[in-house]
Amino acid sequence: MRIDILSIFPEIFTPLYSSIIKRAQEKNILCLKIWNLRDFATGKHKKTDDQPYGGGKGMVFKCSPIFKGIKKIKQKNPEGWIILTSPQGKLFNQKTAEKLTKKKNIIIICGHYEGIDERVKTIVDEEISIGDYILTGGELPAMVIVDTITRLLPGVLQEESLKHESFTNYLLDWPCWTRPQVYKNMRVPKILLSGDHKKIEQWKIKKSIEITKIKRPDLYRLYSKNAEKPIKES
């Protein structure tokens, strides 16, 4: 998959060149390119925003640099599905990430949370929000989207790991422990030391259901609705 990101702050994307995402790029599973929006602005100061028509606080991203930037990116990524990070967008979740992995290529425009010229939306395929709160810009949401998608690409993680991640089946993950077995009088549950893999798996699913019901009743309702044979909690 190829992902292009158009941003006014390209230097902020350093985390996308480390850990799992770095390895995905080294394996040629992911091709990632960050574009500086200012490169497509005109004038001495390469200005990318201006005051909004009709008045109001803050500045608004101009449409011209974005249109020019997307035109350039499309030369390299002609099939790119264009996403605009926006507080008006559809709420991002695991299911959305899974759908986006079906796209061959993606282009992300990092929105500006004081506003973006409405004409930009005529070239956008999808608007995405990562939550009901306001950020300075769309760079952090873009990184969240890239990270989530990358984990799902074939060959990045072991398939077995993906099957048991939180949200995959509307359930949160079960509690985890590692060595030592006892720390400050806190012990690892005996079932995890039993070696009985079938009972351990049943215990994990039971705990996952219990935790989801308590911490995320909204997800638990979805699980109860969609699970073919919900496991009893008692």
N, C-alpha and C positions, 0 to 999 in steps of 0.2 A: 504494500500500500504506500502511496505517496500522500503526504500531508504538507500543504503550504499554509503559512500563517502570515497575515498582513497586519503589521502593528507599528505604532508610533514609538514603542519602547522595545526594540529587538533584543537589547542587552538583558532583559529580564528573564529570558528563556533558558538560562544556563542549566536549570535542573533537568531539562529535557535531553541533556547530553551526559547523563549518568545513570547508574543502576540498570534496571530492566529495559528502559527505553534505549539506553546506549547499546546494550547487547543486541536489541532488535535491529538497530541500525547497522551494527557490525556484521550481523547475519544477513543483511540485505532484505530483511522482512519489512522494514520500514525505511522510507526515504523522507527525511524531514528537512524543510527549507523555510527559513525565517526571512521575511521581506520587510524592509524599512519603508514605512508609508511616506516618510519625508523625501525619499528618492523620487517620488512621483509628484511632488509639489513644485510649484513655480515661484519665482521671486527670490530676492536676496536672502530672505529669512526662512524659506521653505515652509511657509505657514500652511498648516493642515486644518485649522479651524477658524471660525469667524462668529460674529454676533448673530443671534437668531433674528429672523424677520418677525415683527410683531412684538418685539421686546421679550424680556425675561432674563433670569440670572444664568450665568455660565456661558460657555461657548459650545458651538456645534461643529462637528466634523463636516468639512466641505465634501461635496460629492465628487468633484473633479479628480483629486488625487486617488481616491478609492477606485473610480472607474478606470483610470489609467493603470493603476496597480493590478487590478484584476485582469485587464487586457493583457498585460505582460505575463502574469502568472499563467493565464490560459494558453499561452504559447508553449509553456513547459508542461502544463497539466490541463490539457483540453477537456478532459472528462471529469474535472473536479466538481464535486457536489459542494456548493457554496453555503457555508454556515455563517450567520451573524450572531455573535454573542450579544444578548440583549435582555434586559429585565422584563421585556414584553414577550420573550420567547417561551416555547414549551419547556416545562421543567425536565431537566436532564435526569435520567435514571439508568439502571442497568439494562433495561429492555431497549431503551433508545440507543445505548452504546452497542448492543448486539446488532441492532438494525444497521447502524452506521458501518459496522465491519463488512457488511455486504456491498458497500460502495467501493468501487475500485480505487478512487482517489477523492480526497477532500481538500477544500480550501476554507480556511477560517479567517473571517474579518473580525478583528478585535474592536468591539464597539467602544463608544465613549459614553459614560453614564450621565453626562449632562445632555447628551443628545447626538444624533447623527442625521444628516440630511435625508429626508424621507425618500428621495429619489434612489438612494442606494438600494433600497429594498426591492426595486424592480429587477435586480440581478441576483437576488438572494433566493436560494432554494428552501432554506429553513432557518428559523430563529430559535436559539437555545438559551435558556437561563439555567444556572446551577443552583438557584435558591432565591427565596424571597428576602433579599437584603441587597444593599447598594454597595458596589465596589468602585474604586477609582476608575477602572477601565476593564476591558475584556481580556486582558492578558492571563490573569489567574484562571478564569473559566476556560480559556483555550487550553491551558496546560492540563486542567482536570479532564477535559474531553480527550486530549491526546493520550494521557496516561491510561485512562479507562479503556479506550479503544485498543491501544497497543497490547495490553495484557490479554486481550481476547483473540489476537491474530494467531493463526496456526503456526506452531513452532516457537512461539515466544515463551510460553509456560507449558509445563506438562499438563496434558488433558485431564488427568485425575485431579490435579490441584484446582482447576477451574470448576469442576463439578461440585466442589464442597465450599466454594466461596460464599460469603454473605450475599443475600439478595438474589442469588441464582434461582432459587425455588421459593422466593418470597419469605425466606427464613434468614435470621441472623446466625452468625457462626456460633458453634458451641465453645465453652470455656476450654482453655489450653493450659498445660503445665509442662515443665521440663525439669531437669536435674537442678538441685538435689530433691530427693523424695520428701524430705522434711526440712523446713526452714522456719525458724522462730515459732516452733510448735504448729506450724501449718503444714498439713500433709496432702500429698497427691491422692485423689480418690482411688480406693483399692481396685475398683473395676478396671482402671487404666493399666494396672500392673498385673492383671490376671492372665494375660496372654490369650484370652478367649475373644477372638476377633469379632465373632458374630454378636456377642453380648456387648462388646465395646461400641460397635457400630450402632446398635439399638440405643445404648445409653447416650451416645453423642446426638442422635436425632431427637431423642426425648428432651435433652437439655436445650437443644436448639429451638425446639417448639416452645418450651417453657420461657426461655429468655425473650423470644419474639413476642409472645403473648403479653409479657410484662412491660417490655421496653418499647415495642412498636405494635400496638394493637391494630393499627391500620394495615400493617403487613400481615399480621396474623389472620385478619379477616380475609385477605386475598389468598393466603395459604389454604385456609379452611374451604374456601370457595373453589380453588383450582386443584387441590390435591385429590388424586383419585381415591386413595385409601389413607386418610389421615391416621397417623399413629396415635393410639390412646396415650394420654398423659399420666395415667395412673395404673 
